[in-house]
Amino acid sequence: MTSDDIPVVESYRGIGVHDDQSRRRIDTVVKPEIDRVHAMRAPGELFAYAGDVANSPESRLFAAAKCEASWELAAAERRVRPDIDLERVRAQVAGLGVMRWRDPWRFASLLDVRGAPGEPDTAAKREHPLPLKRGVASPVDDA
């Protein structure tokens, strides 16, 4: 863990659960989503899941890790690689585990793609925004 990693309050199925969220959210959202990803096998399904900002950061990171593992396993066994773009998988989850890119208003990264103008933002909003730290960009700073 580096000093810029988001602190982990517990581990569930070997996946770190991020701090600054309620016990209720952890039990009713994060853990069931980790269970859902645990059951997934299809790389394409995992790829889509990792890119969906409506899903918790922890489960998205898990889905991306499973995508990478399936690709690496196929390569090691000299099988056809899954039809997924590893660079795009990495881009979809960039910043999700990093303090400086943590969205203070939503359970997402400031790097997450927000969809087209006028489309609703599907990322879960935080009950209480995180305190803003110096050097943290705001999505409204772009205006």
Secondary structure, DSSP 8 states (H G I E B T S, - for coil): --TTB--EEEEETTEEEESSS-HHHIIIIIHHHHHHHHH---HHHHHHHHT-TTS-HHHHHHHHHHHHHHHHHHHHTT----S--HHHHHHHHTTTTBGGGB-SSBSSBTTS---STTS---S-B-SS-----TT---GGGG-
